[in-house]
Amino acid sequence: MPDQMTPATQQPTRSRRAKGRRRKPRSGRSRAVVIAAWAAAGLVVLGGTGLGYVYVKLNGNIQGVDINAALGTERPQNVDNGSMDILVLGSDSRSGKNSRYGKDEGTARSDTAMVVHVYEGHKKASVVSIPRDTLVTRPTCTDSKGDKVPGGRELMFNTAYQVGGPACAVKTVESMSGIRMDHYIEVDFTGFKKLIDTLGGVDITTKQAIDDDKSHLHLKAGKHTLTGEQALGLVRTRHGVGDGSDLGRIQLQQAFIKALIRQVKEVGVFSSPKKLYDLADTATSAVTTDSDLDSVKSLAGFASGLKNIGAGDMKMITLPVQYDPANLNRVLPLEKQDRKVWAALEADKPIPASAVKDSAGDKGSAGSVVSSG
């Protein structure tokens, strides 16, 4: 319950000693960064578009995961108050076409995770980014072979997906928040790039030059129409803006998301049947969903319910955290503030400003670098 301390948000009691400044991220391990709007932007296009003539083709594109069967009944209560909670993950698998972004180590991690809370009436939403390096209490999960994977304290959040796939990621978020996830959506590198290219690029304005050899992104200050490859570079970049931390990168991602949503709202897809089909084909191919959304009919209905939410209707925050004094490459949940965040969402209320006060994720200037073009 929101007024109780959940295991994942407890502060460790052992003493910590700072061991130096935060080290620079490893150069050979760039991560996938796929956020809520990457899925939602493509899905919004599907709402109300009359896809019957291509139903079979598009239906076959969608991959589904039965989260309900995997988790059973040991989940938070499903509160029926008209709101909806969606866990959106970005997978960093290096297999197949994604291998160009790094070595395939046989597993994938959820290096981007966002809880999207859609308020009653479906006209506003709050989005909570969970930093991948957050140390949490991960519950025991079942892997793809049916074997039990033990949980534990102070484990990185993004290992949940690595050891137990989507179901373990959902279980971990539900354990942290006390909120039942109504839906699950996942996108990877290739799907994101293709979606941006099919949209015709995304217009942004950068307030300063960005030069990051690791994400292969080089932009001058000014207006740009980003290709899929450039957009992927932008949301993966660390070194080009801010302090080089993952928290700064999250701020950059959130700014880009709002630009992307504005672009989708303005694209005249209904005047071009081919573009409409291409977008529908790309969107359905780009996502993996829970089994309640793994059909064109369900996905279109879901998307239609989100189409009235614009960029200005979304409150986006990072889960309140502080840097771990013992390892500045990790972050620790701020217990009291986190409880305020999850309690507000459970009650279908706005997240109070006091919840993010003094949070490391609320500091920095990376989010002001990018705006809509």
Secondary structure, 3 states (H helix, E strand, C coil): CCCCCCHHHCCCCCCCCCCCCCCCCCCCCCCCCCCHHHHHHHHHHHCCCCCHHHHHHHHHHCEEECHHHHHCCCCCCCCCCCCEEEEEEEECCCCHHHHHHCCCCCCCCEEEEEEEEECCCCCCEEEEECCCCEEEEECCEECCCCCEECCEEEEECCHHHHHHHHHHHHHHHHHHHCCCCCEEEEECHHHHHHHHHHHCCEEEEECCCEEECCCCEEECCEEEEECHHHHHHHHHCCCCCCCCCHHHHHHHHHHHHHHHHHHHHHCCHHHCHHHHHHHHHHHHHHEEEECCCCCHHHHHHHHHCCCCCCHHHEEEEECCEEEECCEEEEEEECHHHHHHHHHHHHCCCCCCHHHHCCCHHHCCCHHHCEEEC
